[in-house]
Amino acid sequence: MSEMDKPLISRRLVDSDGSLAEAPSEAPKVGVLGSGDFARSLVTRLLGSGFSVVVGSRNPKRTAGLFPSAAQVTFQAEAVDSPDVIFVAMFREHYSSLCGLSDQLAGKILVDVSNPTEQEHLRRRESNAEYLASLFPTCTVVKAFNVISAWTLQSGPRDGNRQVPICSDHPEAKRAVSEMVQAMGFMPMDMGSLVSAREVEAMPLRLLPGWKVPALLALGLFIFFYVYNFVRDVLQPYVRDGKSKFYKLPVSVVNTTLPCVAYVLLSLVYLPGVLAAALQLHRGTKYRRFPDWLDHWLQHRKQIGLLSFFCAALHALYSFCLPLGRVSRYEVVNLAIKQVLANKSHLWIEEEVWRMEIYLSLGVLALGTLSLLAVTSLPSIANSLNWREFSFVQSTLGFVALVLSTLHTLTYGWTRAFEDSHYKFYLPPTFTLTLLVPCVVILAKGLFLLPCFRHRLSKIRRGWEKDGAIKFTLPMDHALAQKTSHV
């Protein structure tokens, strides 16, 4: 049974009546100082992993009922006597209350699980773990478990991040805590000495660090297209004909903007791959680093793709809501009145019917394919796919989604790009702007499919070099030490 399949509460700790029984005497004993939410979750997880746990509290009678019956809840002085590893599950301001236990804690391993607030982290140069080590110089302090939430401890590592960063100045203490981490079903990650504790404590304070640039990009595109559509669809009729169409701002203009953002973002997912391939063809080697901006762009493709799916999904919801608005009802009534006044009993434009049907069908297919890309981006789904399957979905089906989105946009535009009436304030229709980057990507992909480019790019990615600049020298004691090999 793998660590991921380990139950939260071990079967040998459960009585016939369903309550937790006393842990066996041979179980390794661990101490926990603290009685908060995290301490209770930590105790539960330790018990489920086969450890014997003693909890130290300032008021054990009041807090005993909060912990499983298998845990021994006592005073802090008694809790630190026998265990060699003690978890300090309390806030930094309470560390000084443990100074009276310095003699009993001497030589023991203290595991600091605390986290500072963002203001405390910026104000203090010393990490919580380093401060704890300064209070107890005779103890060995290890920083660990601060990135794991109480919910993850309760539900198990399957429902959260499995990595546990660990740092300490003592390798033996790190090894002991790492073994405990593995026994609890998590994955230890060595972060070095205790100086790294400040970096480890900063990890939970980061708010979606990989999403900052993609979010700003999506917001910038939204603002640009929203203003552009506002000028064309709202401001131009007001200035030219005196018609007030400001009612379009909450729904109509937003619904026109969202597909533009989604379409451009999707093309920006595959544009860096095209640029990287062109750069490799130009250099004739894969062993030279990409520029930093291109490297960062490649690393943010997942976030950009998910934001594209988000905007496309919002566009679909807005489109479904359009017929529910009062504006649509008025337009239907006005169209019916015009039909009666014109004495026409039947309005049917074959071209418009076909265009709209194809337009909707392509949009549904594009959104469905994009949904598949978004689902396979989830770690739980991606881990169940091998590399070929993942590459097929993200690369091949992703390009299919881009092509379907392009056809969807072209069907929407139809012949509008060639009609003077659609150039308001001499500005071209919005869809013509969105086609620029995707068409470049599609044309470049088509060029790379030509045998002359495809074979050369394949050779480069397999290690071939135009000038044979990279040489691998064998060890000096080898008989062929002076020969080189092209890889």
Buried (B, 14 or more C-beta within 10 A) or exposed (E): EEBEEBEBBBEEBBEEEEEBEEBEEEBBBBBBBBBBBBBBBBBBBBBBBBBBBBBBBEEBEEBBEBBBBBBBBBEBEBBBBEBBBBBBBBBBEEBEEBEEBEEBBEEBBBBBBBBBEEEBBEEBEEBBBBBBBEBBEEBBBBBBBBBBBBEBBBBBBEEBEBBBBBBBBBEEBBBBBBEBBBBBBBEBBEBBEBEBBBBBBBBBEEEEEEBEBBBEBBEEBBEBBBEBBBBBBBBBBEEEEEEEBEEBBEBBBBBBBBBBBBBBBBBBBBBBBBBBBBBBBEBBBBEEEBEEEBEEBBEBBBBBBBBBBBBBBBBBEBBEEEEEBEBBEEEEEEEEEEEEEEEEEEEEEEEEEEBBEBBBBBBEBBBEBBBBBBEBBEEEBBEEBEEEEBEBBBEEBBBBBBBBBBBBBBBBBBEBBEEEEBBBEEBBBBBBBBBEBBBEBBEBBEBBEEEEBEEBBEBBEEEBBEEEEBEEEEEEEEEEEEEEEEE
